[in-house]
Amino acid sequence: MRTFINVEDIGDIRTALAEAQEIKNDRFKYQHLGKNKTLMMIFFNNSLRTRLSTQKAAMNLGMNVIVLDVNAGAWKLETERGVIMDGDKSEHLLEAIPVMASYCDMIGVRSFAGLTDRDYDYAETVLNQFIRYSGKPVFAMETATVHPLQAFADLITMDEQWQNRNARPKVVLTWAPHCRALPQAVPNSFAQWMNAADVDFVVTHPEGYELDPKFVGNARVEYNQMKALEGADFVYAKNWSCPGVTCPEDYGKILSKDMSWTIDDAHMAVTNNGKFMHCLPVRRGLIVTDDVIESKNSLVIPEAANREISCSVVIKRMLECMKDF
């Protein structure tokens, strides 16, 4: 595995989940793979879980780790070609990438959507420059459109929690209100991974928030939130700004702040004793009420803990394939 961006990169889902449990049982079993190898983690945006879990996973696998915060301790980087660099950006990504690559064996990139130019964001312009110009294995630590490490951790968590192996769980991804315009990376990846898993998957959101078809896939879309939540085994709440699918001019905008979509006890009461999920950080009172996120059915902490495991599987597989590069 030379890149990790989409669910297809992980291969067979059941095999990946079994590997995750193997690593969880012995996190240092594959330490030898990373000996004398270096991971460079490059952050264009803030991070807590991704930074800590990825660094921990790499260290568990015996790797050295370099962390670079672009625009905070490094030169500001220009990302577009053909520009006259007479502003505040002192270095171009096309020079910076090969230089960074010369100091490491593997690269993780975190670069959020700008939410102003849909074509630029959905082309994954920054991530693809690292893939093209670094010559090193590259994995996504959340990009303009995807967050696969989070979605994989979500699936690991659900697999651990689901007891009835003779039935498919009902999983609902629900939009919830927020005070800021947020990207679609988490819901995109969650939808993509749920479509690949053996679940009954439903997406619910107000009109205008339709996810890109390449991510939402064959999921059922229900605009009535309470109807969607009926009988749900897992409820994944997440805000996202307008994806611009039906109205490109609305891309990145907040179309609704309808607080009736906030997940509270009344929403959870129509589920099948459903488990609450969120990627964190979460705005209490907007996305979810205190009672729900603090309940015994809240999985937000196990999800976060499993970020170490999902990342361990990805880095392990990349290390195993390095001899072929």
C-alpha positions as CSV (number, residue, x, y, z in Angstrom):
1,M,0.0,0.0,0.0
2,R,1.7,3.1,-1.2
3,T,-1.1,5.6,-0.5
4,F,-4.0,5.5,1.9
5,I,-6.8,7.9,1.0
6,N,-10.0,5.9,0.3
7,V,-11.6,2.7,1.6
8,E,-10.4,0.8,-1.5
9,D,-6.8,1.3,-0.3
10,I,-7.4,-0.9,2.7
11,G,-8.6,-4.0,0.7
12,D,-10.9,-6.5,2.3
13,I,-12.7,-5.0,5.3
14,R,-12.9,-8.1,7.4
15,T,-9.2,-8.8,7.0
16,A,-8.4,-5.2,8.0
17,L,-10.6,-5.4,11.1
18,A,-9.0,-8.7,12.1
19,E,-5.6,-7.1,11.7
20,A,-6.7,-4.2,13.9
21,Q,-7.7,-6.5,16.7
22,E,-4.4,-8.4,16.4
23,I,-2.5,-5.1,16.8
24,K,-4.8,-4.0,19.6
25,N,-3.9,-7.2,21.5
26,D,-0.2,-6.5,21.1
27,R,0.6,-2.9,20.0
28,F,4.4,-3.5,19.8
29,K,4.3,-6.8,18.0
30,Y,5.6,-5.2,14.7
31,Q,8.2,-2.9,16.2
32,H,10.9,-4.3,14.0
33,L,9.2,-3.0,10.9
34,G,9.9,0.6,11.6
35,K,13.4,0.3,12.9
36,N,15.6,3.1,11.4
37,K,12.6,4.4,9.5
38,T,11.2,7.9,9.8
39,L,7.6,9.2,9.5
40,M,7.1,12.9,8.7
41,M,3.8,14.3,9.8
42,I,2.9,17.5,8.0
43,F,0.1,19.7,9.4
44,F,-1.4,22.6,7.5
45,N,-4.2,22.6,10.1
46,N,-4.7,22.1,13.8
47,S,-5.0,18.6,15.3
48,L,-5.3,16.8,18.6
49,R,-6.4,13.2,18.1
50,T,-4.8,12.8,14.7
51,R,-1.4,14.2,15.9
52,L,-1.3,12.1,19.0
53,S,-2.6,8.9,17.7
54,T,-0.5,8.9,14.5
55,Q,2.7,9.7,16.4
56,K,1.9,7.0,19.0
57,A,1.1,4.4,16.2
58,A,4.4,5.2,14.5
59,M,6.4,4.9,17.7
60,N,4.6,1.6,18.5
61,L,5.9,0.3,15.2
62,G,9.5,1.4,16.0
63,M,9.6,4.5,13.8
64,N,11.3,7.9,14.4
65,V,8.8,10.7,14.0
66,I,9.2,14.3,12.7
67,V,6.3,16.7,13.1
68,L,6.1,19.8,11.0
69,D,3.5,22.6,11.5
70,V,3.3,24.5,8.3
71,N,2.7,28.3,8.9
72,A,3.7,27.9,12.5
73,G,7.4,27.3,12.8
74,A,8.0,26.8,9.1
75,W,7.8,29.1,6.1
76,K,4.4,29.8,4.7
77,L,4.0,27.6,1.6
78,E,2.5,28.5,-1.8
79,T,0.5,25.7,-3.2
80,E,-0.4,26.9,-6.7
81,R,1.7,27.0,-9.8
82,G,2.1,30.1,-12.0
83,V,1.8,32.7,-9.3
84,I,4.0,35.6,-8.6
85,M,5.2,35.0,-5.1
86,D,5.2,38.6,-3.9
87,G,3.0,38.1,-0.9
88,D,3.5,36.5,2.5
89,K,4.4,33.0,1.2
90,S,8.2,32.5,1.1
91,E,8.5,29.0,-0.3
92,H,6.7,26.9,-2.8
93,L,5.4,23.5,-2.1
94,L,7.1,22.1,-5.2
95,E,10.5,22.8,-3.6
96,A,9.4,22.0,-0.1
97,I,8.0,18.6,-0.8
98,P,11.2,17.0,-2.2
99,V,13.3,18.6,0.5
100,M,10.9,17.2,3.2
101,A,10.9,13.8,1.5
102,S,14.7,13.6,1.7
103,Y,14.5,13.5,5.5
104,C,11.9,10.7,5.8
105,D,10.6,7.3,4.6
106,M,6.9,8.0,4.8
107,I,4.7,11.1,4.9
108,G,1.3,11.8,6.5
109,V,-0.5,15.0,5.3
110,R,-3.3,17.0,7.0
111,S,-4.7,19.8,4.8
112,F,-8.3,20.9,5.2
113,A,-10.6,22.3,2.5
114,G,-10.6,26.0,1.9
115,L,-14.4,25.9,1.2
116,T,-14.2,28.6,-1.4
117,D,-13.2,26.7,-4.6
118,R,-15.0,23.3,-4.8
119,D,-13.0,22.2,-7.8
120,Y,-9.7,22.9,-6.1
121,D,-10.7,21.2,-2.9
122,Y,-12.2,18.1,-4.5
123,A,-9.2,17.7,-6.8
124,E,-7.2,17.2,-3.5
125,T,-4.6,19.6,-4.9
126,V,-2.3,19.7,-1.9
127,L,-2.4,16.0,-1.1
128,N,-1.8,15.0,-4.7
129,Q,1.3,17.2,-5.0
130,F,2.8,15.2,-2.1
131,I,2.0,11.9,-3.8
132,R,3.4,13.1,-7.1
133,Y,6.6,14.9,-6.0
134,S,7.7,13.2,-2.8
135,G,8.5,9.8,-4.1
136,K,7.5,8.4,-0.7
137,P,4.4,6.5,0.6
138,V,1.8,9.1,1.6
139,F,-1.3,8.7,3.8
140,A,-4.1,11.2,4.5
141,M,-4.4,12.6,8.1
142,E,-7.6,14.4,6.9
143,T,-7.7,16.2,3.6
144,A,-10.0,18.5,1.7
145,T,-12.5,15.7,1.1
146,V,-11.6,12.6,3.2
147,H,-10.6,11.5,6.7
148,P,-10.0,7.7,6.2
149,L,-8.1,7.1,9.5
150,Q,-11.2,8.4,11.4
151,A,-13.6,6.3,9.4
152,F,-11.5,3.2,9.8
153,A,-11.4,3.8,13.6
154,D,-15.2,4.3,13.6
155,L,-15.6,1.0,11.9
156,I,-13.3,-0.8,14.3
157,T,-15.3,0.7,17.2
158,M,-18.6,-0.4,15.7
159,D,-17.3,-3.9,15.0
160,E,-16.2,-4.2,18.7
161,Q,-19.6,-3.0,19.9
162,W,-21.9,-5.0,17.6
163,Q,-22.9,-8.3,19.3
164,N,-25.5,-9.7,16.9
165,R,-23.4,-11.2,14.1
166,N,-26.5,-12.7,12.5
167,A,-28.0,-9.3,11.7
168,R,-26.8,-6.1,9.9
169,P,-26.7,-3.1,12.2
170,K,-28.6,0.0,11.2
171,V,-26.2,3.0,11.0
172,V,-27.4,6.5,10.6
173,L,-25.2,9.5,9.7
174,T,-27.0,12.6,10.7
175,W,-26.2,16.2,10.0
176,A,-26.3,18.5,13.1
177,P,-26.1,22.3,13.4
178,H,-22.9,24.2,14.0
179,C,-21.8,27.8,14.3
180,R,-19.0,27.5,11.7
181,A,-18.7,26.2,8.2
182,L,-17.1,22.8,8.4
183,P,-15.7,20.6,5.6
184,Q,-17.2,17.4,4.4
185,A,-14.2,15.2,4.9
186,V,-15.5,13.2,7.9
187,P,-19.0,12.5,6.6
188,N,-17.6,11.7,3.2
189,S,-15.2,9.1,4.5
190,F,-17.8,7.7,7.0
191,A,-20.3,7.3,4.2
192,Q,-17.6,5.7,2.0
193,W,-16.6,3.2,4.6
194,M,-20.1,2.3,5.7
195,N,-21.0,1.6,2.1
196,A,-18.1,-0.9,2.0
197,A,-19.1,-2.5,5.3
198,D,-22.0,-4.9,5.9
199,V,-24.5,-2.4,7.4
200,D,-27.9,-0.9,6.7
201,F,-26.7,2.7,6.1
202,V,-28.9,5.8,6.1
203,V,-27.9,9.4,5.7
204,T,-30.1,12.2,7.0
205,H,-29.7,16.0,6.5
206,P,-31.7,19.1,5.5
207,E,-32.2,19.7,1.8
208,G,-29.1,21.3,0.2
209,Y,-26.6,19.3,2.2
210,E,-26.4,16.4,-0.2
211,L,-23.0,14.7,-0.1
212,D,-21.1,14.0,-3.3
213,P,-22.5,10.9,-5.0
214,K,-19.1,9.3,-5.1
215,F,-19.1,9.2,-1.3
216,V,-22.7,8.7,-0.4
217,G,-23.0,5.8,-2.9
218,N,-26.0,3.6,-2.4
219,A,-26.9,4.9,1.0
220,R,-30.5,5.7,1.7
221,V,-31.0,9.4,2.0
222,E,-33.8,10.5,4.3
223,Y,-34.7,14.2,4.9
224,N,-36.8,13.4,7.9
225,Q,-34.3,13.0,10.7
226,M,-36.6,11.4,13.3
227,K,-37.8,8.8,10.7
228,A,-34.2,8.1,9.7
229,L,-33.2,7.5,13.4
230,E,-36.0,4.9,14.0
231,G,-34.5,1.6,15.0
232,A,-30.9,2.8,14.6
233,D,-28.2,0.8,16.3
234,F,-25.5,3.5,15.7
235,V,-26.0,7.2,15.4
236,Y,-23.1,9.2,13.9
237,A,-23.7,13.0,14.3
238,K,-21.6,15.4,12.3
239,N,-22.0,18.9,10.9
240,W,-20.9,19.7,7.4
241,S,-21.2,22.8,5.2
242,C,-23.0,22.7,1.9
243,P,-21.1,20.3,-0.5
244,G,-22.3,22.2,-3.5
245,V,-23.6,19.2,-5.3
246,T,-27.0,20.6,-6.4
247,C,-26.0,24.3,-6.2
248,P,-22.2,24.8,-6.7
249,E,-22.5,28.5,-5.8
250,D,-23.5,27.4,-2.2
251,Y,-20.4,25.3,-1.7
252,G,-19.0,25.8,1.8
253,K,-21.9,27.8,3.0
254,I,-24.1,27.3,6.1
255,L,-27.6,26.8,4.8
256,S,-29.2,26.0,8.1
257,K,-28.7,26.3,11.9
258,D,-31.9,24.4,12.7
259,M,-31.4,23.4,16.4
260,S,-34.1,20.7,16.1
261,W,-31.4,18.6,14.5
262,T,-29.3,18.6,17.7
263,I,-29.1,15.0,19.0
264,D,-30.8,14.8,22.4
265,D,-32.6,12.2,24.5
266,A,-35.7,12.5,22.3
267,H,-33.8,11.7,19.2
268,M,-32.0,8.7,20.8
269,A,-35.3,7.4,22.3
270,V,-36.5,6.3,18.8
271,T,-33.4,4.3,18.2
272,N,-32.7,0.7,19.1
273,N,-30.9,1.6,22.2
274,G,-28.5,3.2,19.8
275,K,-24.9,4.1,20.4
276,F,-23.9,7.7,19.9
277,M,-20.8,8.4,17.8
278,H,-18.8,11.6,16.9
279,C,-15.2,12.1,15.7
280,L,-14.5,14.9,18.2
281,P,-14.0,17.8,18.9
282,V,-17.7,18.3,19.4
283,R,-19.7,21.5,20.2
284,R,-22.0,20.5,23.1
285,G,-25.4,22.0,22.8
286,L,-25.1,22.3,19.0
287,I,-24.2,18.8,17.8
288,V,-25.3,16.9,20.9
289,T,-26.6,17.5,24.4
290,D,-24.6,16.8,27.6
291,D,-26.9,13.9,28.5
292,V,-26.4,12.0,25.3
293,I,-22.6,12.4,25.0
294,E,-22.1,11.6,28.7
295,S,-24.5,8.5,28.6
296,K,-23.3,4.9,28.8
297,N,-24.2,4.6,25.1
298,S,-21.7,7.2,24.0
299,L,-18.7,5.8,22.1
300,V,-16.8,9.0,21.5
301,I,-13.9,8.0,23.8
302,P,-13.5,4.4,22.4
303,E,-13.6,5.9,18.9
304,A,-10.8,8.3,19.7
305,A,-8.7,5.6,21.3
306,N,-9.1,3.4,18.2
307,R,-7.5,6.1,16.1
308,E,-4.2,4.7,17.3
309,I,-5.2,1.3,16.1
310,S,-6.5,2.3,12.6
311,C,-3.3,4.3,12.0
312,S,-1.2,1.4,13.2
313,V,-2.7,-0.9,10.6
314,V,-2.1,1.6,7.8
315,I,1.5,2.4,8.8
316,K,2.3,-1.3,9.3
317,R,1.0,-2.2,5.8
318,M,3.1,0.6,4.3
319,L,6.2,-0.5,6.1
320,E,5.7,-4.1,4.9
321,C,5.5,-2.9,1.3
322,M,8.5,-0.6,1.4
323,K,10.9,-3.3,0.1
324,D,8.9,-3.2,-3.1
325,F,9.2,0.5,-3.6
